[in-house]
Amino acid sequence: MKIQGQAALVTGGASGLGEATARELARQGAKVAVLDRNAELAAKVAADIGGVSFACDITDTASVEAALAGAEAAHGPARILMNVAGIGSAKRIVGKDGSAAPLEDFARVIQINLIGTYNVSRLFAARCAKLAPLEGDDGEGRGVMMFTASVAAFDGQVGQQAYSASKAGLAGMTLPMARDLAQHGIRVCTVAPGIFATPLLLELPEPVQQSLAASIPFPPRLGKPSEFAELACHIVSNGHLNGEVIRLDGALRMAAR
Ligand SMILES: NC(=O)c1ccc[n+]([C@@H]2O[C@H](COP(=O)([O-])OP(=O)(O)OC[C@H]3O[C@@H](n4cnc5c(N)ncnc54)[C@H](O)[C@@H]3O)[C@@H](O)[C@H]2O)c1
């Protein structure tokens, strides 16, 4: 699908990988709506790229529906959804004091990363399925969406039970959703990033950043958000990419800790 002129939605577009994706989509000519629970940062990114922003919690159906309706009013029906919003977490099952990890912590990560992503995707898909298919020799269909997993979906570290489960859920959801939405001409792919230089990581002490970078076989540096954004845009433009989970990690395989 050609990005130029399309309306696109980016969750988590206020920061990090989502912000880079919003900026790259806009650079390639998309009309971008930034959906994020951080209204202030979302508005700043949107203003920078000539897009629109919506304060939106991906786990809250009313707020997602309002954002999708607002984005459509501003830009017309969206055919591109980039699900990038997510949170990290690290918690041992048995704490230092011997107590069990609180169930609420596990549930919160699953609620945002997995259920929140599904929530936006189902509401987007229902709208997209009603659109006329795009004309073109490639059988371009109606739309495309991306999930953001993590290499932790496959090689999660000590304490990453909730995070890994949420991201493995996205990886597992990719093929069935692509198969389900094939009848509507909507493609679904997932990117599983390794370690990227986003605000959270750049706040870590320099030696920690260096040791993380050194753990990546090649290139031995943190991934650039622009590299993630390029892949996200390639997924849109390459009409044969569907139902696949793509690792973007410099051949990193995470150790146990
Ligand atoms: N940075 C990395 O190295 C890395 C590696 C693997 C996977 N990821 C994944 O990439 C995604 C982006 O990570 P990042 O490093 O850019 O993080 P980030 O914290 O810079 O950006 C995440 C954005 O998501 C938003 N968000 C969080 N919960 C939300 C909710 N419920 N509703 C709406 N918006 C919400 C935040 O406000 C924030 O703007 C996450 O899903 C993360 O798990 C990141």
PDBQT file of the ligand as one rigid body, heavy atoms in Angstrom, charges set to zero:
ROOT
HETATM    1  N1  LIG A 301      12.693   0.456  23.566  1.00  0.00    +0.000 N 
HETATM    2  C1  LIG A 301      12.990  -0.813  23.390  1.00  0.00    +0.000 C 
HETATM    3  O1  LIG A 301      14.156  -1.225  23.428  1.00  0.00    +0.000 OA
HETATM    4  C2  LIG A 301      11.885  -1.815  23.138  1.00  0.00    +0.000 A 
HETATM    5  C3  LIG A 301      12.244  -3.146  22.916  1.00  0.00    +0.000 A 
HETATM    6  C4  LIG A 301      11.250  -4.070  22.665  1.00  0.00    +0.000 A 
HETATM    7  C5  LIG A 301       9.920  -3.688  22.624  1.00  0.00    +0.000 A 
HETATM    8  N2  LIG A 301       9.607  -2.396  22.860  1.00  0.00    +0.000 N 
HETATM    9  C6  LIG A 301       8.167  -2.041  22.812  1.00  0.00    +0.000 C 
HETATM   10  O2  LIG A 301       8.010  -0.921  21.972  1.00  0.00    +0.000 OA
HETATM   11  C7  LIG A 301       6.911  -0.133  22.414  1.00  0.00    +0.000 C 
HETATM   12  C8  LIG A 301       7.366   1.302  22.602  1.00  0.00    +0.000 C 
HETATM   13  O3  LIG A 301       8.410   1.322  23.547  1.00  0.00    +0.000 OA
HETATM   14  P1  LIG A 301       9.256   2.661  23.822  1.00  0.00    +0.000 P 
HETATM   15  O4  LIG A 301      10.590   2.221  24.306  1.00  0.00    +0.000 OA
HETATM   16  O5  LIG A 301       9.131   3.542  22.656  1.00  0.00    +0.000 OA
HETATM   17  O6  LIG A 301       8.462   3.207  25.098  1.00  0.00    +0.000 OA
HETATM   18  P2  LIG A 301       8.010   4.689  25.486  1.00  0.00    +0.000 P 
HETATM   19  O7  LIG A 301       7.669   4.603  26.944  1.00  0.00    +0.000 OA
HETATM   20  O8  LIG A 301       9.018   5.697  25.043  1.00  0.00    +0.000 OA
HETATM   21  O9  LIG A 301       6.669   4.893  24.646  1.00  0.00    +0.000 OA
HETATM   22  C9  LIG A 301       5.509   4.176  24.945  1.00  0.00    +0.000 C 
HETATM   23  C10 LIG A 301       4.319   5.107  24.757  1.00  0.00    +0.000 C 
HETATM   24  O10 LIG A 301       3.142   4.344  24.983  1.00  0.00    +0.000 OA
HETATM   25  C11 LIG A 301       2.237   5.147  25.730  1.00  0.00    +0.000 C 
HETATM   26  N3  LIG A 301       1.318   4.300  26.478  1.00  0.00    +0.000 N 
HETATM   27  C12 LIG A 301       1.608   3.422  27.464  1.00  0.00    +0.000 A 
HETATM   28  N4  LIG A 301       0.489   2.851  27.912  1.00  0.00    +0.000 NA
HETATM   29  C13 LIG A 301      -0.556   3.374  27.204  1.00  0.00    +0.000 A 
HETATM   30  C14 LIG A 301      -1.955   3.182  27.220  1.00  0.00    +0.000 A 
HETATM   31  N5  LIG A 301      -2.544   2.355  28.083  1.00  0.00    +0.000 N 
HETATM   32  N6  LIG A 301      -2.700   3.859  26.324  1.00  0.00    +0.000 NA
HETATM   33  C15 LIG A 301      -2.120   4.740  25.466  1.00  0.00    +0.000 A 
HETATM   34  N7  LIG A 301      -0.801   4.972  25.414  1.00  0.00    +0.000 NA
HETATM   35  C16 LIG A 301      -0.015   4.299  26.274  1.00  0.00    +0.000 A 
HETATM   36  C17 LIG A 301       3.122   5.983  26.658  1.00  0.00    +0.000 C 
HETATM   37  O11 LIG A 301       2.468   7.147  27.137  1.00  0.00    +0.000 OA
HETATM   38  C18 LIG A 301       4.309   6.281  25.736  1.00  0.00    +0.000 C 
HETATM   39  O12 LIG A 301       4.137   7.503  25.042  1.00  0.00    +0.000 OA
HETATM   40  C19 LIG A 301       6.396  -0.803  23.701  1.00  0.00    +0.000 C 
HETATM   41  O13 LIG A 301       5.302  -1.626  23.360  1.00  0.00    +0.000 OA
HETATM   42  C20 LIG A 301       7.586  -1.632  24.152  1.00  0.00    +0.000 C 
HETATM   43  O14 LIG A 301       7.191  -2.754  24.907  1.00  0.00    +0.000 OA
HETATM   44  C21 LIG A 301      10.544  -1.445  23.130  1.00  0.00    +0.000 A 
ENDROOT
TORSDOF 0
